[in-house]
């Protein structure tokens, strides 16, 4: 059950305020966690293809003198913000789910299809990272085609083999459309 379904069920139970309050909590948590992670991550920069620390670890903006030295090297402060947003989303989901379960009882757990889709996505993520590392000497469009094509094919293969409905439907349709 996703976040939108949980919010719909809370509204249908007459609990509109609960979802709104939890959404405000999410925004607050995203700002707090993101802020706490952004400043330390801003001290990490991608220099010559590797991640290196620039400056000391601190919960304050990177000094101007270091920013000038690092120059055009991308820093990873925005990754901290993204992690804060992701963490607050999961916290919001758990709190909303708990509020709904407290009022109407147990909700269905992760099903077979969701579980295998998640496992396939994690495996394909590792595969894509490995393929990307081995295609550094190729032109970017060609490397992207190889990585995305292989990752997509493996994901589709895993999910279709494990009988995920959408993947099996896509494979069935491709078999009907392709000759032979």
C-alpha positions in Angstrom: 0.0 0.0 0.0 1.5 3.3 -1.0 1.4 6.7 0.6 -1.5 8.0 -1.5 -3.7 5.0 -0.6 -3.0 5.4 3.1 -3.9 9.1 2.9 -7.1 8.3 1.0 -8.1 5.8 3.7 -7.3 8.3 6.4 -9.5 10.9 4.7 -12.3 8.3 4.2 -12.2 7.6 7.9 -12.7 11.3 8.6 -9.2 12.0 9.7 -8.1 14.8 7.3 -6.2 16.7 10.0 -4.0 13.7 10.8 -2.6 13.5 7.3 -2.0 17.2 7.1 -0.2 17.3 10.5 2.0 14.4 9.4 2.8 16.2 6.1 4.0 19.2 8.1 6.1 16.9 10.2 7.6 15.5 7.0 8.6 19.0 5.7 10.1 19.9 9.0 12.1 16.6 9.2 13.2 17.0 5.6 14.6 20.5 6.4 16.3 19.3 9.6 17.8 16.1 8.3 18.7 17.6 5.0 20.4 20.6 6.7 22.3 18.3 9.0 23.6 16.2 6.1 24.1 19.0 3.5 26.9 20.8 5.3 29.1 17.7 5.9 28.4 16.3 2.4 29.3 19.7 1.0 32.9 18.9 2.1 32.9 16.0 -0.4 33.8 16.9 -4.0 34.3 14.8 -7.1 37.8 15.5 -8.2 39.3 13.6 -11.2 36.6 10.9 -11.0 37.0 10.1 -7.3 35.3 11.5 -4.2 37.6 13.5 -2.0 37.1 15.5 1.2 37.8 19.2 1.0 38.0 21.1 4.3 37.0 20.0 7.7 33.8 18.3 8.8 31.5 20.9 10.1 27.8 21.9 10.3 28.4 25.3 8.7 28.8 26.5 5.1 32.0 25.7 3.3 34.4 28.7 3.6 34.8 30.9 0.5 38.5 30.1 0.3 37.9 26.4 -0.1 35.0 27.0 -2.6 37.4 28.9 -4.8 40.1 26.2 -4.6 37.6 23.4 -5.4 36.4 25.5 -8.4 34.2 23.6 -10.8 34.5 20.3 -9.1 30.9 19.2 -8.1 30.4 19.0 -4.4 27.9 16.6 -2.8 25.9 18.9 -0.5 22.8 18.3 -2.6 23.1 14.6 -1.9 22.6 15.4 1.8 19.4 17.3 1.0 18.1 14.4 -1.1 18.9 11.9 1.7 17.0 14.1 4.1 14.0 14.2 1.9 14.1 10.4 1.4 14.4 9.8 5.1 11.5 12.1 5.9 9.4 10.4 3.3 10.0 7.0 4.9 9.2 8.4 8.3 6.0 10.0 7.0 5.0 6.7 5.5 5.6 4.7 8.7 3.8 7.3 10.8 0.8 7.5 8.5 0.6 3.7 8.2 0.8 3.4 12.0 -2.0 6.0 12.4 -4.2 4.1 9.9 -3.4 0.7 11.5 -4.2 2.1 14.9 -7.7 3.1 13.7 -8.7 0.4 11.3 -6.5 -2.6 12.1 -3.7 -4.4 10.3 -2.9 -3.4 6.6 -1.6 -5.9 4.0 2.2 -6.4 3.9 4.5 -6.3 1.0 3.3 -8.8 -1.6 5.1 -11.2 -3.9 5.2 -8.8 -6.9 6.4 -5.9 -4.8 9.1 -7.9 -3.1 10.5 -9.3 -6.4 10.4 -5.9 -8.0 12.4 -4.5 -5.2 14.9 -7.3 -5.2 15.3 -7.0 -9.0 15.8 -3.2 -8.7 18.5 -3.6 -6.1 20.3 -6.2 -8.2 20.0 -4.2 -11.3 21.3 -1.1 -9.5 24.5 -3.0 -8.6 24.8 -4.3 -12.2 24.3 -0.8 -13.6 27.0 0.6 -11.4 29.4 -2.1 -12.4 28.7 -1.7 -16.1 29.1 2.1 -15.8 32.5 1.6 -14.3 33.6 -0.7 -17.1 32.3 1.6 -19.9 34.3 4.8 -19.0 36.4 4.6 -22.2 33.3 4.6 -24.4 31.4 7.6 -25.7 28.7 8.6 -23.2 25.7 7.9 -25.4 27.0 4.5 -26.3 27.8 3.8 -22.6 24.4 4.9 -21.6 22.8 2.6 -24.2 24.8 -0.4 -23.0 24.1 0.3 -19.3 20.4 1.1 -19.6 19.8 -1.6 -22.1 21.4 -4.3 -20.1 19.9 -3.1 -16.8 16.4 -3.0 -18.4 16.7 -6.4 -19.9 17.9 -8.0 -16.7 15.2 -6.3 -14.6 12.6 -7.4 -17.1 14.0 -10.9 -17.1 14.1 -11.2 -13.3 10.6 -9.8 -12.8 9.0 -11.9 -15.6 10.7 -15.1 -14.4 9.3 -14.4 -10.9 5.8 -13.9 -12.3 5.4 -10.2 -11.7 2.2 -9.4 -13.6 3.3 -6.2 -15.5 6.6 -7.8 -16.6 4.9 -11.0 -17.8 2.3 -8.9 -19.7 5.1 -6.9 -21.4 7.0 -10.0 -22.3 3.8 -11.6 -23.7 3.0 -8.6 -25.7 6.6 -8.5 -27.1 6.3 -12.1 -28.1 3.1 -11.5 -30.0 4.5 -8.4 -31.8 7.9 -9.9 -32.7 8.1 -12.4 -35.6 9.4 -15.9 -34.9 
